[in-house]
Amino acid sequence: MSTAGAPPSAGRPPNETRFKKGGRDGTLIVVSRDLKHAAAAAHIAPTLQAALEDWATVEPELKSLYRLLNEGLLSGAFALDVTALAAPLPRAYQFLDGSAYLNHVELVRKARGAELPPSYYDDPLMYQAVSDGFLGPTDDILAATTDWGIDFEAELTVVLDDVPMGIKREAAGRHIKLFMLVNDVSLRGVIPAELAKGFGFVVGKPRSALSPVAVTADEFGDAWDGEKLHLPLVVTLNGRKFGSPNVGVDCNFSFARLIEHAAQSRPLATGTIIGSGTVSNKDASVGFCCLAEQRTIETIETGKPKTPFMSFGDTVRIEMLDRAGHSIFGAIEQKVVKYAGPGA
Amino acid sequence: MSTAGAPPSAGRPPNETRFKKGGRDGTLIVVSRDLKHAAAAAHIAPTLQAALEDWATVEPELKSLYRLLNEGLLSGAFALDVTALAAPLPRAYQFLDGSAYLNHVELVRKARGAELPPSYYDDPLMYQAVSDGFLGPTDDILAATTDWGIDFEAELTVVLDDVPMGIKREAAGRHIKLFMLVNDVSLRGVIPAELAKGFGFVVGKPRSALSPVAVTADEFGDAWDGEKLHLPLVVTLNGRKFGSPNVGVDCNFSFARLIEHAAQSRPLATGTIIGSGTVSNKDASVGFCCLAEQRTIETIETGKPKTPFMSFGDTVRIEMLDRAGHSIFGAIEQKVVKYAGPGA
């Protein structure tokens, strides 16, 4: 099932009386498998966050609507411009970004001349990321200066319902309700000094963009084995393919393991997003999900990086295709634009 | 003005039709200055988060209700048990905790044998903290084991409306809408290894508790100078006074400066909470707002800490009194309780 948070301007607005003004949380719609049509779902739950808070009741109703939509049996369905959608969760109460692909961590640290401690292979690396606002899939990446070293990071994420404190890996997987893609925008010029302060990211990781739609696991067919998703994540930079690492390859930690880690000392609230970290395969011939890895490979090979970070006007596209070549989540496609300042 | 998010069980439930089931965001009430009475405010805004999202419209209505309540002119007012209240924001989209009191940072690092880099005096230390759930002011602190090294941290916080990216300090202060106290629960036995991983806190800082009510700046009278609040924060441990450092003393960064820091690369959404960090005065005779500082002083003086971290059954109370001795926010008062596990 594919759901999305439509901005007030997208498609035919469903039952206006049911959603609050302002649109800070979007409006729930159900999107057809081919991403070409949608149906209002605000009569079931006004927003995706509200749906997640009552998922056991809401999911069967949304699935029923989804089936009718895919079969062309809904008179109220409307044509959808998937590029006009807001993030499925335009804001969330929590985004915990893991580093499930230690190959990424190894490479990025290698570029800084740092080693990976052995404990990293047992104890997941994770940080509390920005969740008070997510960019829509085609929103610009605003930056004051390219000195920030603007990079993308293509990741898979899951969205959870309520997770009790102290949950074990074996029980954690059942709290995964939805999947989304994320572009975890990273400011490589800012991060080293910020991390050196010892408290993680505040300035170096600004708002991330989410894919147009969020989907349930059944959309992956047998590509999802219950723990890992065996499909490539395709990254295109300025129209040229940059990488397509497989999400199921060289993944050191399952989402269930990441949830277990996050919930050690506290429960996780419904709508919590867990990120995989930058997808990264050891086979460099498949390319990369961020510029930093490409630059690290160049540094290792030639002594210095050749590929620049993103400039104003550069565009990154992140998408996942199923085995039939169909876009599962719709594409994140973002341009880097100079920020004119708070007064503009 | 004092506002709070009442749990469904507190006081007379105001206009039930106006709030959504589940109570994940509490129900807005206005609380009298003496914290003894309250009035339903859900007809103005269902929750504090909703009020903040429309503050310019909502604030005059709430202030009018507050005035009538304080003057005893509201027939619908009810007696309030302030200890039964939920957190004013039972969940929030963002909690950025600063370290405005470098004396705290200096002391805690000194105990770890670490020095404070000079840049810390210009560039605020801040981390992205847990906001998907806040404990109510009298909720237990649940811990699986005291090996976690359970500590409290008493802080002042502010709640913001929408802050544009790139805002400067001079313009930032006007986005401060409300103040709350927080007990930033810290697991000293977990933190060193977690921080050593370089990505900040996930497990070492579990859910924090907020004061019963949130107040506007006018409640402080001239104790608030527009930048800093000149009142002591009183911490009591198991019924004995532990410390009362003054929030306005040895504060290296104003909230406006912390907001400027946080918003460098992104906007901050309405309802963002900014924490001051543990309040700490250089004059150790006023006592402390966390156990770690007391232990550091003992280590410096005698070679090892004498004061233990919190044990099961220990209670910490955090409160701020105005110059007339009246409790401004109501008290945070929490007991440490052993967590029985996710199956219990």
Boltz contact constraints between the chains, C-beta under 6 A:
constraints:
  - contact:
      token1: [A, 91]
      token2: [B, 93]
      max_distance: 6.0
  - contact:
      token1: [A, 91]
      token2: [B, 269]
      max_distance: 6.0
  - contact:
      token1: [A, 93]
      token2: [B, 91]
      max_distance: 6.0
  - contact:
      token1: [A, 93]
      token2: [B, 132]
      max_distance: 6.0
  - contact:
      token1: [A, 94]
      token2: [B, 132]
      max_distance: 6.0
  - contact:
      token1: [A, 125]
      token2: [B, 197]
      max_distance: 6.0
  - contact:
      token1: [A, 125]
      token2: [B, 199]
      max_distance: 6.0
  - contact:
      token1: [A, 126]
      token2: [B, 202]
      max_distance: 6.0
  - contact:
      token1: [A, 127]
      token2: [B, 199]
      max_distance: 6.0
  - contact:
      token1: [A, 127]
      token2: [B, 200]
      max_distance: 6.0
  - contact:
      token1: [A, 128]
      token2: [B, 128]
      max_distance: 6.0
  - contact:
      token1: [A, 128]
      token2: [B, 202]
      max_distance: 6.0
  - contact:
      token1: [A, 132]
      token2: [B, 93]
      max_distance: 6.0
  - contact:
      token1: [A, 132]
      token2: [B, 94]
      max_distance: 6.0
  - contact:
      token1: [A, 132]
      token2: [B, 269]
      max_distance: 6.0
  - contact:
      token1: [A, 132]
      token2: [B, 272]
      max_distance: 6.0
  - contact:
      token1: [A, 133]
      token2: [B, 269]
      max_distance: 6.0
  - contact:
      token1: [A, 164]
      token2: [B, 342]
      max_distance: 6.0
  - contact:
      token1: [A, 166]
      token2: [B, 341]
      max_distance: 6.0
  - contact:
      token1: [A, 166]
      token2: [B, 342]
      max_distance: 6.0
  - contact:
      token1: [A, 167]
      token2: [B, 342]
      max_distance: 6.0
  - contact:
      token1: [A, 195]
      token2: [B, 198]
      max_distance: 6.0
  - contact:
      token1: [A, 197]
      token2: [B, 125]
      max_distance: 6.0
  - contact:
      token1: [A, 198]
      token2: [B, 195]
      max_distance: 6.0
  - contact:
      token1: [A, 199]
      token2: [B, 125]
      max_distance: 6.0
  - contact:
      token1: [A, 199]
      token2: [B, 127]
      max_distance: 6.0
  - contact:
      token1: [A, 199]
      token2: [B, 200]
      max_distance: 6.0
  - contact:
      token1: [A, 200]
      token2: [B, 127]
      max_distance: 6.0
  - contact:
      token1: [A, 200]
      token2: [B, 199]
      max_distance: 6.0
  - contact:
      token1: [A, 200]
      token2: [B, 200]
      max_distance: 6.0
  - contact:
      token1: [A, 202]
      token2: [B, 126]
      max_distance: 6.0
  - contact:
      token1: [A, 202]
      token2: [B, 128]
      max_distance: 6.0
  - contact:
      token1: [A, 203]
      token2: [B, 264]
      max_distance: 6.0
  - contact:
      token1: [A, 203]
      token2: [B, 265]
      max_distance: 6.0
  - contact:
      token1: [A, 206]
      token2: [B, 265]
      max_distance: 6.0
  - contact:
      token1: [A, 206]
      token2: [B, 266]
      max_distance: 6.0
  - contact:
      token1: [A, 207]
      token2: [B, 266]
      max_distance: 6.0
  - contact:
      token1: [A, 264]
      token2: [B, 203]
      max_distance: 6.0
  - contact:
      token1: [A, 265]
      token2: [B, 203]
      max_distance: 6.0
  - contact:
      token1: [A, 265]
      token2: [B, 206]
      max_distance: 6.0
  - contact:
      token1: [A, 266]
      token2: [B, 206]
      max_distance: 6.0
  - contact:
      token1: [A, 266]
      token2: [B, 207]
      max_distance: 6.0
  - contact:
      token1: [A, 269]
      token2: [B, 91]
      max_distance: 6.0
  - contact:
      token1: [A, 269]
      token2: [B, 132]
      max_distance: 6.0
  - contact:
      token1: [A, 269]
      token2: [B, 133]
      max_distance: 6.0
  - contact:
      token1: [A, 272]
      token2: [B, 132]
      max_distance: 6.0
  - contact:
      token1: [A, 341]
      token2: [B, 166]
      max_distance: 6.0
  - contact:
      token1: [A, 342]
      token2: [B, 164]
      max_distance: 6.0
  - contact:
      token1: [A, 342]
      token2: [B, 166]
      max_distance: 6.0
  - contact:
      token1: [A, 342]
      token2: [B, 167]
      max_distance: 6.0
